[in-house]
């Protein structure tokens, strides 16, 4: 893209400024389109990533006792499911995830 930088500076300034404004507007639109496209790609990737959940895990949920909040405290243990075959290379990370999730009434209520 070429544009006239200087030609009789007094006459060109108004035309140049309107051209600069037009180009900046086009650039802003392109940047917004690019951001929107990236956001859509990220959302689609997250959807694909979570689509196989919870199949990669063996889950065990139980109430945990031993305290005054025993009735409202749950423990979720998870470990890799040996029968799970990852549909993508990224989903292979699930095979390395092991842990516990504790839920209390304060967590969800």
Secondary structure as the mmCIF struct_conf table of DSSP 4:
data_model
#
loop_
_struct_conf.conf_type_id
_struct_conf.id
_struct_conf.beg_label_comp_id
_struct_conf.beg_label_asym_id
_struct_conf.beg_label_seq_id
_struct_conf.end_label_comp_id
_struct_conf.end_label_asym_id
_struct_conf.end_label_seq_id
BEND BEND1 UNK A 7 UNK A 8
HELX_RH_AL_P HELX_RH_AL_P1 UNK A 9 UNK A 51
TURN_TY1_P TURN_TY1_P1 UNK A 52 UNK A 56
STRN STRN1 UNK A 57 UNK A 63
BEND BEND2 UNK A 66 UNK A 67
TURN_TY1_P TURN_TY1_P2 UNK A 68 UNK A 69
HELX_RH_3T_P HELX_RH_3T_P1 UNK A 70 UNK A 72
STRN STRN2 UNK A 74 UNK A 80
TURN_TY1_P TURN_TY1_P3 UNK A 82 UNK A 83
BEND BEND3 UNK A 87 UNK A 89
HELX_RH_3T_P HELX_RH_3T_P2 UNK A 90 UNK A 96
STRN STRN3 UNK A 99 UNK A 103
HELX_RH_AL_P HELX_RH_AL_P2 UNK A 105 UNK A 108
#
